[in-house]
Amino acid sequence: MSFKPRLTFSQIINMNVGFFGIQYSFGLQQSAVNPIYDMLGASPDQIPLLNLAGPMTGLLIQPIIGAMSDKTWSPRFGRRKPYFMIGAILCSICLFLFPFSSALWMAVGLLWILDAANNTAMEPYRAFIADKLPNDQHPTGFLTQSFFTGLGITLANLSLFFFQKHITGTYGQLPIWVYASFFLGTICSIASVGWSVYKTPEIPPTEEELAALKKEPLNIFTPFIEISAAIKNMPKVMWQLGLVYLFQWYALFCYWQNASKSIALSVWKTNVYEHNKLYDEAVGWTGLVNGWYNIVTFLSAFVLLWLAKKISPKLIHVICLIMAGVGLLVFPHITDKNLLFIPMTGFGIAWASMMGIPYLLVVHKIPKERYGVYMGIINMMIVIPMLIQTTTFGYILKHFLNNDPGKAISFGGVFLLIASALTLLIKSEPSTNNEEVNMPMGGGH
């Protein structure tokens, strides 16, 4: 096995900076894309299906890219970095073009391309941590990604609030402040990923690993063969995590799709979305609320890292999911916009846990040579619930919840509480992946 030197904290920061730009884009998807759909004339029960791009591209792209990156090596470009660099370039182009959408179909089409680009960049980044860091630094690596997740989404959401307050006027079908947020994302995406690519070399494969790569060269069938074999031999703990994710990620999509409409209804008492200044204010405030929970995320990420070393990561995740579930149950009933930050504090801590802790529960049970494909499969466990949500929740919302965004968010809160109970069933056995355990340790964080 190739030796994995311990990295300093600043080196771990540099290798994860690119996650900031990727997550800025996801932040805009969480807070801006659905309001844009509203402004372009979509009805509430259409919104879930219009979000089909995220889960479908994640389901198709991430495991395939993961399997391909496992079988890739270039002495010049590396193994994972070519994928997240290509993803970042495409993401920047789509973010630039998105606010020019003149019709609903154009916005939906661009979201498909944007999500494909984001997923191309995202999955190799997870495997990058497992590639570069020895086992005892995995918590620092994954929770640093949680930090940059919070930071990137925070800036995206705060930009919505700031630009909505300071930029007036309309260009085409959308307010000019929407353009400003997306243009900032264009810069953040390519600049942050470029920094990580420049600052972080990849570990070259050993002679044995190179021989194995040459023996099974990358071809069109490789991803499907690798994914099938990996699922067949998947550790039990990953199946258990998949059940938790079914409820956890279904719930999160319920919140993201309905947050701005719920705030508009509970605080501004309006359910009119097209050319409505009150709804514009609600969208801006949603950006601030979502920005707040992501500030909490990056502030709490390293506290969770410390706790993960002291107590059970599983218990941390259970507590965090309970906080998020209770927060969503309370959220639609708050009529004072300033009080919305209280439930979102617990949600932000839970979001930090969701971005890092589950990987700690499974990473030591994953074979080193399949880091990429298994990280892609974990993402399949994220996007399948989203796919189910986008194809089923429109019907539930229309026929059982009366197209009420507040009831939609409460529905998500119940699902998060179910996810917390299911987390207790996870039995994460001690690590048997000891390739780095007896290696000499250098200095560093």
C-alpha positions as CSV (number, residue, x, y, z in Angstrom):
1,M,0.0,0.0,0.0
2,S,1.2,3.5,-0.7
3,F,2.2,5.6,2.3
4,K,-0.2,8.4,3.3
5,P,1.7,11.2,5.1
6,R,-0.2,13.1,7.8
7,L,-1.2,16.5,6.5
8,T,-1.1,19.8,8.4
9,F,-4.4,21.5,9.1
10,S,-3.6,24.2,6.5
11,Q,-3.0,21.5,3.9
12,I,-6.3,19.9,4.7
13,I,-7.9,23.3,4.4
14,N,-6.3,23.9,1.0
15,M,-7.4,20.5,-0.4
16,N,-11.0,21.3,0.6
17,V,-11.3,24.9,-0.5
18,G,-12.8,23.7,-3.8
19,F,-15.8,22.3,-1.9
20,F,-16.7,25.9,-1.1
21,G,-17.4,26.7,-4.8
22,I,-19.3,23.5,-5.4
23,Q,-21.5,24.2,-2.3
24,Y,-22.1,27.8,-3.3
25,S,-23.8,26.3,-6.4
26,F,-25.9,23.9,-4.3
27,G,-26.8,26.8,-2.0
28,L,-28.3,28.7,-5.0
29,Q,-30.2,25.5,-5.9
30,Q,-31.6,25.2,-2.4
31,S,-32.7,28.8,-2.1
32,A,-33.0,30.5,-5.5
33,V,-34.0,27.9,-8.2
34,N,-37.4,27.1,-6.8
35,P,-38.3,30.8,-6.3
36,I,-37.2,31.3,-9.9
37,Y,-39.5,28.5,-11.0
38,D,-42.3,30.3,-9.1
39,M,-41.5,33.6,-10.8
40,L,-41.6,31.8,-14.2
41,G,-45.1,30.6,-13.5
42,A,-44.8,27.1,-12.0
43,S,-47.6,25.9,-9.7
44,P,-46.7,24.6,-6.2
45,D,-47.4,20.9,-7.0
46,Q,-45.2,21.1,-10.1
47,I,-42.1,22.1,-8.1
48,P,-41.2,18.6,-6.8
49,L,-41.1,17.2,-10.4
50,L,-39.2,20.2,-11.7
51,N,-36.5,19.3,-9.1
52,L,-36.0,15.9,-10.8
53,A,-32.7,17.0,-12.2
54,G,-30.8,16.7,-8.9
55,P,-31.6,13.1,-8.0
56,M,-31.5,11.8,-11.5
57,T,-28.1,13.3,-12.4
58,G,-26.8,12.3,-9.0
59,L,-28.0,8.7,-9.4
60,L,-26.5,8.4,-12.9
61,I,-23.4,10.6,-12.7
62,Q,-21.8,10.1,-9.3
63,P,-21.4,6.3,-9.2
64,I,-20.2,6.3,-12.8
65,I,-17.7,9.1,-12.2
66,G,-16.6,7.4,-9.0
67,A,-15.9,4.1,-10.8
68,M,-14.1,5.9,-13.6
69,S,-11.9,7.9,-11.2
70,D,-11.0,4.7,-9.4
71,K,-9.6,3.4,-12.7
72,T,-7.9,6.7,-13.8
73,W,-4.4,7.8,-13.3
74,S,-2.5,10.5,-15.2
75,P,1.1,11.5,-14.0
76,R,0.2,15.1,-15.1
77,F,-3.4,15.5,-14.0
78,G,-3.9,12.9,-11.3
79,R,-6.8,10.6,-10.5
80,R,-9.7,12.7,-9.0
81,K,-8.7,16.3,-9.9
82,P,-9.5,16.1,-13.7
83,Y,-13.1,15.2,-12.8
84,F,-13.8,18.0,-10.3
85,M,-12.0,20.5,-12.5
86,I,-14.2,19.6,-15.5
87,G,-17.3,19.7,-13.3
88,A,-16.3,23.2,-11.9
89,I,-15.9,24.6,-15.4
90,L,-19.3,23.4,-16.6
91,C,-20.9,24.5,-13.3
92,S,-19.5,28.1,-13.8
93,I,-20.9,28.2,-17.3
94,C,-24.4,27.1,-16.2
95,L,-24.5,29.5,-13.3
96,F,-23.7,32.4,-15.6
97,L,-26.5,31.4,-18.1
98,F,-29.2,30.4,-15.5
99,P,-30.7,33.9,-14.8
100,F,-31.1,34.5,-18.5
101,S,-33.8,31.8,-18.5
102,S,-36.7,33.3,-20.4
103,A,-39.1,30.4,-19.8
104,L,-39.6,27.6,-17.4
105,W,-38.3,24.9,-19.8
106,M,-35.0,26.8,-20.2
107,A,-34.5,27.0,-16.4
108,V,-35.3,23.3,-16.0
109,G,-32.9,22.3,-18.8
110,L,-30.0,24.4,-17.4
111,L,-30.6,22.9,-13.9
112,W,-30.1,19.4,-15.4
113,I,-26.7,20.5,-16.9
114,L,-25.8,22.3,-13.7
115,D,-26.6,19.3,-11.5
116,A,-24.6,17.0,-13.8
117,A,-21.6,19.3,-13.5
118,N,-21.9,19.6,-9.7
119,N,-22.1,15.8,-9.4
120,T,-19.1,15.3,-11.6
121,A,-17.1,17.5,-9.2
122,M,-18.7,16.3,-5.9
123,E,-18.1,12.6,-5.9
124,P,-14.3,12.6,-6.6
125,Y,-13.9,15.1,-3.8
126,R,-15.3,12.6,-1.2
127,A,-12.9,10.0,-2.5
128,F,-10.1,12.5,-2.6
129,I,-10.3,12.7,1.3
130,A,-10.0,8.9,1.6
131,D,-7.2,8.8,-0.9
132,K,-5.0,11.5,0.7
133,L,-5.5,11.2,4.5
134,P,-4.6,8.4,6.9
135,N,-7.4,6.9,8.9
136,D,-7.0,9.0,12.0
137,Q,-7.3,12.2,9.9
138,H,-10.5,11.1,8.1
139,P,-12.7,13.0,10.7
140,T,-10.8,16.2,10.1
141,G,-11.0,15.8,6.3
142,F,-14.7,15.0,6.1
143,L,-15.8,17.6,8.7
144,T,-13.6,20.3,7.0
145,Q,-15.8,19.6,4.0
146,S,-18.8,20.2,6.2
147,F,-17.2,23.5,7.2
148,F,-16.8,24.6,3.5
149,T,-20.3,23.2,2.8
150,G,-21.7,25.7,5.4
151,L,-19.5,28.5,4.2
152,G,-20.3,28.1,0.5
153,I,-24.1,27.8,1.0
154,T,-24.0,30.7,3.5
155,L,-22.5,33.0,1.0
156,A,-25.0,31.9,-1.6
157,N,-27.9,32.6,0.7
158,L,-26.5,35.9,2.1
159,S,-25.9,37.1,-1.5
160,L,-29.7,36.6,-2.2
161,F,-30.6,38.7,0.9
162,F,-28.0,41.4,0.2
163,F,-28.6,41.8,-3.5
164,Q,-32.4,41.7,-3.1
165,K,-32.1,44.6,-0.6
166,H,-29.7,46.7,-2.7
167,I,-30.4,46.0,-6.4
168,T,-33.7,46.9,-8.0
169,G,-35.1,46.5,-11.5
170,T,-35.9,43.6,-13.8
171,Y,-34.0,42.2,-16.8
172,G,-35.9,39.8,-19.0
173,Q,-38.2,37.6,-16.8
174,L,-36.3,37.9,-13.5
175,P,-35.2,40.6,-11.0
176,I,-31.6,41.9,-11.5
177,W,-30.6,40.8,-8.0
178,V,-31.0,37.2,-9.1
179,Y,-28.3,37.8,-11.8
180,A,-25.8,39.2,-9.3
181,S,-26.0,36.1,-7.0
182,F,-25.5,33.7,-9.9
183,F,-22.6,35.7,-11.4
184,L,-20.9,35.6,-8.0
185,G,-21.3,31.8,-8.0
186,T,-19.7,31.6,-11.4
187,I,-16.5,33.2,-10.0
188,C,-16.6,31.2,-6.7
189,S,-17.0,27.8,-8.4
190,I,-14.0,27.9,-10.8
191,A,-11.7,29.9,-8.5
192,S,-12.0,27.7,-5.4
193,V,-11.7,24.4,-7.3
194,G,-8.7,25.8,-9.2
195,W,-7.0,26.7,-5.9
196,S,-7.4,23.2,-4.6
197,V,-6.2,21.6,-7.8
198,Y,-3.1,23.9,-7.8
199,K,-2.3,23.5,-4.1
200,T,-2.9,19.7,-3.6
201,P,-0.9,17.0,-5.3
202,E,-2.4,13.5,-5.5
203,I,-0.6,10.4,-4.1
204,P,0.8,8.4,-7.1
205,P,-0.3,4.7,-7.2
206,T,2.2,2.0,-6.3
207,E,3.7,-0.2,-8.9
208,E,1.2,-2.9,-8.0
209,E,-1.7,-0.5,-8.3
210,L,-0.4,0.8,-11.6
211,A,-0.1,-2.8,-12.9
212,A,-3.7,-3.5,-11.8
213,L,-4.9,-0.3,-13.6
214,K,-3.2,-1.4,-16.8
215,K,-4.5,-4.9,-16.5
216,E,-8.1,-3.6,-16.3
217,P,-8.0,-0.4,-18.5
218,L,-10.9,2.0,-18.3
219,N,-13.6,1.4,-21.0
220,I,-17.3,2.1,-21.5
221,F,-18.4,-1.0,-19.4
222,T,-16.0,-0.3,-16.5
223,P,-18.4,1.8,-14.4
224,F,-21.3,-0.6,-14.6
225,I,-19.2,-3.6,-13.8
226,E,-17.6,-1.9,-10.8
227,I,-20.9,-0.5,-9.5
228,S,-22.6,-4.0,-9.8
229,A,-19.7,-5.7,-8.0
230,A,-19.5,-3.0,-5.3
231,I,-23.3,-3.2,-4.5
232,K,-23.1,-7.0,-4.4
233,N,-20.3,-6.9,-1.8
234,M,-21.5,-3.8,0.0
235,P,-20.9,-3.8,3.8
236,K,-24.0,-4.2,6.0
237,V,-23.5,-0.8,7.6
238,M,-24.0,0.9,4.2
239,W,-27.4,-0.8,3.8
240,Q,-28.3,0.5,7.3
241,L,-27.2,4.0,6.4
242,G,-29.3,3.8,3.2
243,L,-32.4,3.3,5.3
244,V,-31.6,6.4,7.3
245,Y,-30.9,8.4,4.2
246,L,-34.3,7.4,2.7
247,F,-36.1,9.5,5.3
248,Q,-33.4,12.1,5.9
249,W,-33.0,13.3,2.3
250,Y,-36.7,13.1,1.5
251,A,-37.3,15.5,4.4
252,L,-34.6,17.9,3.3
253,F,-36.1,18.2,-0.2
254,C,-39.5,19.0,1.4
255,Y,-37.9,21.9,3.3
256,W,-35.8,23.3,0.4
257,Q,-38.7,23.3,-2.0
258,N,-41.1,25.0,0.3
259,A,-39.1,27.3,2.7
260,S,-39.7,30.6,0.8
261,K,-43.4,29.9,0.2
262,S,-43.8,28.9,3.9
263,I,-42.2,32.1,5.1
264,A,-44.2,34.1,2.6
265,L,-47.4,32.5,4.1
266,S,-46.6,32.6,7.8
267,V,-44.8,36.0,8.0
268,W,-46.0,38.0,4.9
269,K,-49.4,36.3,4.7
270,T,-49.2,35.9,0.9
271,N,-49.4,32.9,-1.5
272,V,-48.9,34.9,-4.7
273,Y,-45.5,34.4,-6.3
274,E,-45.4,36.1,-9.7
275,H,-44.5,39.8,-9.7
276,N,-45.1,40.1,-6.0
277,K,-42.8,42.4,-3.9
278,L,-43.9,40.6,-0.7
279,Y,-42.8,37.3,-2.1
280,D,-39.5,38.8,-3.2
281,E,-39.0,39.9,0.4
282,A,-39.8,36.4,1.6
283,V,-37.2,34.9,-0.9
284,G,-34.6,37.4,0.4
285,W,-35.4,36.5,4.0
286,T,-35.3,32.8,3.2
287,G,-31.8,33.5,1.9
288,L,-30.9,35.0,5.2
289,V,-32.5,32.2,7.2
290,N,-30.7,29.5,5.1
291,G,-27.5,31.5,5.3
292,W,-27.9,31.5,9.1
293,Y,-28.2,27.7,9.4
294,N,-25.2,27.4,7.2
295,I,-23.2,29.8,9.4
296,V,-24.1,27.5,12.3
297,T,-22.9,24.6,10.1
298,F,-19.4,25.9,9.6
299,L,-19.1,27.1,13.2
300,S,-20.2,23.7,14.6
301,A,-18.4,21.4,12.1
302,F,-15.2,21.4,14.1
303,V,-17.1,21.1,17.4
304,L,-18.7,17.9,16.0
305,L,-15.2,16.8,15.0
306,W,-14.1,17.1,18.6
307,L,-17.2,15.3,19.8
308,A,-16.8,12.5,17.3
309,K,-13.4,11.7,18.8
310,K,-14.9,11.7,22.3
311,I,-18.2,9.9,21.9
312,S,-20.1,7.8,19.4
313,P,-20.5,9.5,16.0
314,K,-23.8,7.6,15.7
315,L,-25.2,9.2,18.9
316,I,-24.1,12.6,17.6
317,H,-26.1,12.0,14.4
318,V,-29.2,10.9,16.3
319,I,-29.2,14.0,18.4
320,C,-28.6,16.3,15.4
321,L,-31.5,14.7,13.5
322,I,-33.9,15.2,16.4
323,M,-32.9,18.9,16.6
324,A,-33.6,19.3,12.9
325,G,-36.9,17.4,13.0
326,V,-38.2,19.5,15.9
327,G,-37.0,22.6,14.1
328,L,-39.1,21.8,11.0
329,L,-42.2,21.0,13.0
330,V,-42.0,24.5,14.6
331,F,-40.9,26.4,11.5
332,P,-44.3,26.9,9.7
333,H,-46.0,28.2,12.8
334,I,-43.6,31.1,13.4
335,T,-45.1,34.5,12.4
336,D,-42.2,36.7,13.5
337,K,-39.5,36.6,10.9
338,N,-36.7,37.1,13.4
339,L,-37.7,34.0,15.4
340,L,-37.2,31.8,12.4
341,F,-33.5,31.7,13.2
342,I,-34.1,29.7,16.4
343,P,-35.2,26.4,14.8
344,M,-32.7,26.9,12.0
345,T,-29.9,26.8,14.6
346,G,-30.6,23.2,15.4
347,F,-31.1,22.5,11.6
348,G,-27.6,24.0,10.9
349,I,-25.9,21.8,13.5
350,A,-27.7,18.8,12.0
351,W,-26.6,19.8,8.5
352,A,-23.0,19.8,9.6
353,S,-23.5,16.3,10.9
354,M,-25.2,15.1,7.7
355,M,-22.2,16.4,5.6
356,G,-19.6,14.6,7.6
357,I,-20.6,12.1,10.3
358,P,-22.3,9.4,8.1
359,Y,-19.0,9.0,6.1
360,L,-17.2,8.3,9.4
361,L,-19.7,5.4,10.1
362,V,-18.8,3.6,6.8
363,V,-15.4,4.7,5.5
364,H,-13.3,2.2,7.4
365,K,-15.4,-0.6,6.1
366,I,-14.8,0.3,2.4
367,P,-11.9,-1.3,0.5
368,K,-9.2,1.3,-0.4
369,E,-9.2,0.4,-4.1
370,R,-13.0,1.1,-4.3
371,Y,-13.2,4.4,-2.5
372,G,-14.5,6.2,-5.6
373,V,-17.3,3.8,-6.5
374,Y,-18.5,3.4,-2.9
375,M,-18.6,7.2,-2.4
376,G,-20.7,7.2,-5.5
377,I,-23.0,4.5,-4.1
378,I,-23.4,6.6,-0.9
379,N,-24.6,9.4,-3.1
380,M,-27.0,7.0,-4.8
381,M,-28.5,6.5,-1.3
382,I,-28.9,10.3,-1.1
383,V,-30.4,10.9,-4.6
384,I,-32.8,7.9,-4.6
385,P,-34.9,9.4,-1.7
386,M,-34.8,12.7,-3.6
387,L,-35.9,10.9,-6.8
388,I,-38.8,9.3,-4.8
389,Q,-39.6,12.7,-3.3
390,T,-39.7,14.6,-6.6
391,T,-42.0,11.9,-8.2
392,T,-44.4,11.4,-5.2
393,F,-44.5,14.5,-3.1
394,G,-46.4,16.7,-5.7
395,Y,-49.3,14.2,-5.4
396,I,-49.1,14.2,-1.6
397,L,-48.9,18.0,-1.4
398,K,-51.9,18.5,-3.7
399,H,-54.2,15.8,-2.5
400,F,-53.3,15.4,1.2
401,L,-51.7,18.7,2.3
402,N,-53.8,21.1,0.3
403,N,-50.7,22.6,-1.5
404,D,-49.8,24.1,1.9
405,P,-46.1,24.8,2.1
406,G,-46.2,24.9,5.9
407,K,-47.7,21.4,6.1
408,A,-45.0,20.2,3.6
409,I,-42.2,21.4,5.9
410,S,-43.9,19.7,8.9
411,F,-44.1,16.5,6.9
412,G,-40.3,16.8,6.5
413,G,-39.9,17.3,10.2
414,V,-41.7,14.0,10.9
415,F,-39.4,12.2,8.4
416,L,-36.3,13.5,10.1
417,L,-37.5,12.2,13.5
418,I,-38.0,8.8,11.8
419,A,-34.5,9.0,10.4
420,S,-33.1,9.7,13.9
421,A,-34.8,6.5,15.2
422,L,-33.4,4.5,12.3
423,T,-29.9,5.8,13.0
424,L,-30.0,3.9,16.3
425,L,-30.2,0.7,14.4
426,I,-26.8,1.2,12.7
427,K,-24.1,-1.1,14.0
428,S,-20.8,0.3,12.9
429,E,-18.2,-2.4,13.7
430,P,-14.6,-1.5,14.5
431,S,-12.4,-0.8,11.6
432,T,-10.7,-3.8,9.9
433,N,-9.0,-1.5,7.3
434,N,-5.6,-1.3,9.0
435,E,-3.3,-0.4,6.2
436,E,-2.2,2.8,7.7
437,V,-2.4,2.0,11.4
438,N,1.2,1.0,12.0
439,M,2.8,3.6,9.8
440,P,5.0,6.2,11.3
441,M,3.2,9.5,12.1
442,G,4.7,12.9,11.3
443,G,3.8,16.2,12.7
444,G,0.6,18.2,11.9
445,H,-2.9,18.8,13.1
